[in-house]
Amino acid sequence: MPETPKKLTIATRASRLALWQAEHVRDRLQELYPLCEVGLLTMTTRGDQILDRSLSKVGGKGLFVKELETALLDGRADLAVHSLKDVPVDLHSPFALSVVLERDDPRDAFVSNGYGSMDELPAGAVVGTSSLRREAQIRQRHPGLVVQPLRGNLDTRLGKLDRGDYAAIILAAAGLRRLGLEARIRGYLPVEQSLPAAGQGALGIEVLEARADMHAWLAPLADPATTACALAERAVSRVLGGSCQVPLAAYAQVQGGTLAVDALVAEPDGSVIIRARAAGPVADAAALGERVAQDLLAKGARPILDRLSMPDASA
């Protein structure tokens, strides 16, 4: 390992959840390297600024990382901390996903002030969600509900619920738990009912691929099981060209020495949901993800992917 770092700067979005995530990594690094000064560079990304349109209509999740990558390029920051599900699967040179940290709860959470579960919601009730993946699965299981877009940071979304704009909202459980808001969760959606997004609940650290020193310093933060799951899930998304325009889910679990991968592609209205599953050795994580993706294509996912990925598909 190279000489112990003296000073490191973490690029992060300015939202409360993003700051918690960056501070978590900062604290882990300071435990590893007590003499290192670890600071934060807070930034507002384009994804944070555009709140009147869904991500699928404004460029996708990559909008949350571009400004942070600029800070890595110009030397203002040494590493960037992301929610892994926000990191594009086709990350190109000169950037690299250096490590994936241990995953928190990957499930979606049901949050409501008046109802205890999805099944309690009456026909016509308005449910807010930021993701086409969640929307398609909700529409299939609960066709009588009205699903509407929900943008903004976590506090903004909860505020819209409290204001009465929605009967319920669906959020990632991990974000609520990290901010000490677990009491807001009325229930967890089983993965069989709401298959998570690739990387949901995990944190990823991005650096310049040429920074061998950073890769070595960060290596102790990596969680092997979560890394294997992330490799499989992101392989599914990469093969299918996954984007915010497509309802796509991928979720892997390690059980003993076996990795099981589940994935789906859906029509946004939930009228069609195509599922696939594969299991095998943990060492074959990426290949398992690719196999599941090919299975989805063989089952008829290609027409859905092609149509929804067209430039005017979400216009």
C-alpha positions as CSV (number, residue, x, y, z in Angstrom):
1,M,0.0,0.0,0.0
2,P,1.3,3.5,-0.7
3,E,2.2,5.8,2.1
4,T,-0.7,6.7,4.4
5,P,-2.8,9.6,3.0
6,K,-2.3,13.0,4.7
7,K,-5.4,14.7,3.3
8,L,-8.4,13.5,1.3
9,T,-11.4,15.4,-0.1
10,I,-14.7,13.8,-0.7
11,A,-17.0,15.2,-3.4
12,T,-20.7,14.9,-2.4
13,R,-24.1,16.2,-3.3
14,A,-25.5,18.7,-0.8
15,S,-28.7,16.9,0.2
16,R,-29.0,15.6,3.8
17,L,-28.9,12.0,2.7
18,A,-25.9,12.5,0.4
19,L,-24.1,14.3,3.3
20,W,-24.8,11.4,5.7
21,Q,-23.3,9.0,3.1
22,A,-20.2,11.2,2.6
23,E,-19.8,11.6,6.4
24,H,-20.1,7.9,6.9
25,V,-17.2,7.3,4.4
26,R,-15.2,10.1,6.0
27,D,-15.6,8.5,9.4
28,R,-14.6,5.1,8.1
29,L,-11.5,6.6,6.4
30,Q,-10.5,8.5,9.6
31,E,-10.8,5.2,11.5
32,L,-8.4,3.6,9.0
33,Y,-6.0,6.6,8.8
34,P,-6.2,8.6,12.1
35,L,-3.6,11.1,10.9
36,C,-5.4,11.9,7.7
37,E,-7.4,15.1,7.3
38,V,-10.7,14.1,5.5
39,G,-12.9,16.9,4.3
40,L,-16.1,17.3,2.2
41,L,-16.7,19.3,-1.0
42,T,-20.4,19.8,-1.2
43,M,-22.0,20.4,-4.6
44,T,-25.4,20.8,-6.2
45,T,-25.9,18.6,-9.3
46,R,-28.1,19.2,-12.3
47,G,-30.2,16.3,-11.1
48,D,-30.8,18.2,-7.8
49,Q,-31.8,21.4,-9.7
50,I,-34.4,19.9,-12.1
51,L,-37.4,18.9,-10.0
52,D,-40.4,19.6,-12.2
53,R,-39.8,16.6,-14.5
54,S,-39.1,12.9,-14.0
55,L,-35.6,11.7,-14.3
56,S,-36.6,9.6,-17.4
57,K,-37.3,12.9,-19.2
58,V,-34.2,14.9,-18.3
59,G,-31.3,12.6,-18.8
60,G,-31.4,9.9,-16.2
61,K,-29.4,9.2,-13.1
62,G,-26.1,10.4,-14.6
63,L,-27.3,13.9,-13.8
64,F,-26.3,13.2,-10.2
65,V,-22.7,12.5,-10.8
66,K,-21.3,14.8,-13.6
67,E,-20.4,17.7,-11.4
68,L,-18.8,15.4,-8.9
69,E,-16.7,13.9,-11.7
70,T,-15.6,17.3,-12.7
71,A,-14.3,17.9,-9.2
72,L,-12.3,14.6,-9.5
73,L,-10.9,15.7,-12.9
74,D,-9.7,19.1,-11.8
75,G,-8.2,17.9,-8.5
76,R,-10.6,19.6,-6.1
77,A,-11.6,16.1,-4.8
78,D,-10.0,12.7,-4.5
79,L,-13.1,10.6,-4.3
80,A,-16.8,10.9,-4.8
81,V,-19.5,9.1,-2.8
82,H,-22.7,8.0,-4.5
83,S,-25.7,5.9,-3.9
84,L,-24.7,3.1,-6.1
85,K,-28.0,3.0,-8.0
86,D,-27.2,6.5,-9.2
87,V,-23.9,5.5,-10.8
88,P,-24.2,4.8,-14.5
89,V,-23.4,1.2,-15.3
90,D,-21.4,2.3,-18.4
91,L,-18.9,4.3,-16.4
92,H,-16.1,5.2,-18.8
93,S,-12.4,6.2,-18.5
94,P,-10.9,8.1,-16.8
95,F,-13.4,7.2,-14.0
96,A,-13.7,4.0,-12.0
97,L,-16.0,2.6,-9.4
98,S,-13.3,1.8,-6.9
99,V,-15.2,0.1,-4.0
100,V,-18.7,-0.9,-3.0
101,L,-19.5,-0.7,0.7
102,E,-21.7,-3.0,2.7
103,R,-25.3,-2.8,1.7
104,D,-28.1,-1.5,3.9
105,D,-31.7,-2.7,3.5
106,P,-32.3,-3.0,-0.2
107,R,-36.1,-3.0,-0.1
108,D,-38.6,-0.3,-1.0
109,A,-40.5,1.2,1.9
110,F,-44.2,2.1,2.2
111,V,-44.7,5.5,3.8
112,S,-48.1,6.9,4.6
113,N,-49.8,8.9,7.3
114,G,-53.2,7.3,6.9
115,Y,-52.7,3.7,5.7
116,G,-50.7,0.8,7.0
117,S,-50.0,-1.0,3.7
118,M,-50.5,-0.9,0.0
119,D,-53.4,-3.3,0.4
120,E,-55.2,-0.8,2.6
121,L,-55.2,2.0,0.0
122,P,-58.6,2.6,-1.5
123,A,-59.2,2.7,-5.3
124,G,-58.2,6.1,-6.7
125,A,-55.6,6.8,-3.9
126,V,-52.6,8.7,-5.1
127,V,-49.2,7.0,-4.7
128,G,-46.0,8.9,-5.3
129,T,-42.8,7.3,-6.6
130,S,-39.7,8.6,-8.4
131,S,-39.1,5.4,-10.4
132,L,-40.7,3.7,-13.4
133,R,-39.5,0.4,-11.9
134,R,-41.7,0.9,-8.8
135,E,-44.5,2.4,-10.8
136,A,-44.8,-0.7,-13.1
137,Q,-44.8,-3.1,-10.2
138,I,-47.4,-1.1,-8.3
139,R,-49.7,-0.8,-11.3
140,Q,-49.6,-4.5,-11.9
141,R,-50.4,-5.5,-8.3
142,H,-52.7,-2.5,-7.6
143,P,-54.4,-1.4,-10.9
144,G,-56.9,0.8,-9.0
145,L,-54.3,3.2,-7.6
146,V,-53.2,6.4,-9.2
147,V,-49.4,6.6,-9.5
148,Q,-47.9,10.1,-9.8
149,P,-44.3,11.3,-10.1
150,L,-42.4,12.3,-6.9
151,R,-39.2,14.3,-7.2
152,G,-36.9,16.1,-4.7
153,N,-34.7,15.1,-1.9
154,L,-35.9,12.8,0.9
155,D,-37.1,15.6,3.1
156,T,-38.9,17.3,0.2
157,R,-40.7,14.1,-0.7
158,L,-41.8,13.5,2.9
159,G,-43.0,17.1,3.0
160,K,-45.2,16.5,0.0
161,L,-46.7,13.5,1.7
162,D,-47.3,15.5,4.9
163,R,-49.0,18.2,2.9
164,G,-51.5,15.8,1.6
165,D,-50.3,15.6,-2.0
166,Y,-50.2,11.8,-1.8
167,A,-52.0,9.1,0.2
168,A,-48.7,7.2,0.3
169,I,-45.2,7.4,-1.2
170,I,-42.7,4.6,-1.9
171,L,-39.0,5.3,-1.0
172,A,-35.8,3.3,-0.6
173,A,-35.7,1.9,2.9
174,A,-32.0,2.5,3.2
175,G,-32.3,6.3,2.9
176,L,-34.9,6.5,5.6
177,R,-32.9,4.3,7.9
178,R,-29.7,6.3,7.4
179,L,-31.4,9.5,8.4
180,G,-33.0,8.1,11.5
181,L,-36.4,8.2,9.9
182,E,-37.2,4.5,10.2
183,A,-40.3,5.4,12.2
184,R,-41.9,6.9,9.1
185,I,-41.9,3.4,7.5
186,R,-45.3,1.8,7.8
187,G,-44.1,-1.4,6.0
188,Y,-41.5,-2.9,3.7
189,L,-42.4,-4.1,0.3
190,P,-41.1,-7.7,-0.2
191,V,-38.6,-8.0,-3.0
192,E,-41.1,-10.5,-4.6
193,Q,-43.6,-7.6,-4.9
194,S,-41.2,-4.7,-5.6
195,L,-37.9,-5.9,-7.0
196,P,-35.2,-3.3,-6.2
197,A,-33.1,-1.3,-8.5
198,A,-29.5,-2.4,-9.3
199,G,-27.3,-1.3,-6.4
200,Q,-30.2,-0.1,-4.2
201,G,-29.1,0.3,-0.6
202,A,-25.4,0.3,-1.4
203,L,-22.8,3.1,-1.5
204,G,-20.2,3.3,-4.2
205,I,-17.0,5.3,-4.3
206,E,-15.8,6.8,-7.6
207,V,-12.2,7.9,-8.3
208,L,-10.0,8.5,-11.2
209,E,-9.0,5.1,-12.5
210,A,-5.3,6.2,-12.7
211,R,-5.2,6.9,-8.9
212,A,-3.6,3.6,-7.8
213,D,-3.0,5.2,-4.4
214,M,-6.8,5.8,-3.9
215,H,-7.7,2.3,-4.9
216,A,-5.3,0.9,-2.3
217,W,-6.4,3.3,0.4
218,L,-10.1,2.5,-0.2
219,A,-9.8,-1.2,-0.6
220,P,-10.4,-2.0,3.1
221,L,-13.9,-0.4,2.8
222,A,-15.1,-2.9,0.2
223,D,-17.7,-5.5,1.2
224,P,-17.1,-8.7,-0.8
225,A,-20.8,-9.9,-0.7
226,T,-22.2,-6.6,-1.7
227,T,-19.6,-6.2,-4.4
228,A,-20.6,-9.5,-5.9
229,C,-24.2,-8.6,-5.8
230,A,-23.5,-5.2,-7.4
231,L,-21.4,-6.8,-10.2
232,A,-24.3,-9.1,-11.1
233,E,-27.0,-6.4,-10.9
234,R,-25.1,-3.9,-12.8
235,A,-24.3,-6.5,-15.5
236,V,-28.0,-7.0,-16.0
237,S,-28.5,-3.3,-16.5
238,R,-25.4,-2.9,-18.7
239,V,-26.4,-5.7,-21.1
240,L,-30.0,-4.4,-21.4
241,G,-28.9,-0.7,-21.7
242,G,-30.8,0.1,-18.6
243,S,-31.8,3.7,-18.1
244,C,-34.4,5.7,-16.3
245,Q,-36.7,5.4,-19.4
246,V,-37.1,1.6,-18.8
247,P,-38.8,-0.1,-15.8
248,L,-35.8,-2.4,-15.0
249,A,-35.0,-4.1,-11.7
250,A,-32.1,-6.4,-10.7
251,Y,-31.5,-7.8,-7.3
252,A,-28.9,-10.4,-6.2
253,Q,-28.4,-12.2,-2.9
254,V,-25.5,-14.3,-1.6
255,Q,-26.6,-17.4,0.2
256,G,-23.6,-19.5,1.3
257,G,-21.4,-19.8,-1.7
258,T,-24.2,-19.2,-4.1
259,L,-25.3,-16.0,-5.8
260,A,-29.0,-15.8,-6.9
261,V,-29.9,-13.0,-9.3
262,D,-33.5,-11.9,-10.1
263,A,-34.4,-9.3,-12.7
264,L,-37.3,-7.9,-14.6
265,V,-38.2,-5.6,-17.5
266,A,-41.7,-4.1,-17.6
267,E,-44.1,-1.9,-19.5
268,P,-44.5,1.3,-17.5
269,D,-48.2,0.6,-17.0
270,G,-47.5,-2.8,-15.5
271,S,-49.4,-4.6,-18.3
272,V,-46.4,-6.8,-19.1
273,I,-43.6,-7.8,-16.6
274,I,-41.0,-10.2,-17.8
275,R,-38.9,-11.9,-15.1
276,A,-35.8,-14.1,-15.1
277,R,-33.6,-15.7,-12.5
278,A,-30.2,-17.5,-12.3
279,A,-28.0,-18.8,-9.6
280,G,-24.4,-20.0,-9.4
281,P,-21.0,-19.4,-7.8
282,V,-20.3,-16.0,-6.3
283,A,-17.2,-15.9,-8.4
284,D,-19.3,-15.8,-11.5
285,A,-21.3,-12.7,-10.5
286,A,-21.0,-10.7,-13.7
287,A,-21.6,-13.8,-15.9
288,L,-24.7,-14.6,-13.9
289,G,-26.0,-11.1,-14.4
290,E,-25.4,-11.3,-18.1
291,R,-27.2,-14.7,-18.3
292,V,-30.3,-13.2,-16.6
293,A,-30.2,-10.3,-19.0
294,Q,-30.0,-12.6,-22.0
295,D,-32.9,-14.7,-20.6
296,L,-35.0,-11.6,-20.4
297,L,-34.2,-10.8,-24.0
298,A,-35.1,-14.3,-25.0
299,K,-38.5,-13.9,-23.2
300,G,-39.4,-10.8,-25.1
301,A,-37.8,-7.8,-23.4
302,R,-36.2,-6.4,-26.5
303,P,-39.2,-4.7,-28.1
304,I,-40.0,-3.0,-24.7
305,L,-36.4,-1.8,-24.3
306,D,-36.2,-0.6,-27.9
307,R,-39.4,1.3,-27.8
308,L,-38.9,3.0,-24.4
309,S,-35.2,3.9,-25.1
310,M,-36.2,5.8,-28.3
311,P,-35.5,9.6,-27.9
312,D,-39.1,10.5,-28.0
313,A,-40.4,7.6,-25.9
314,S,-40.9,9.8,-22.9
315,A,-41.9,13.0,-24.6
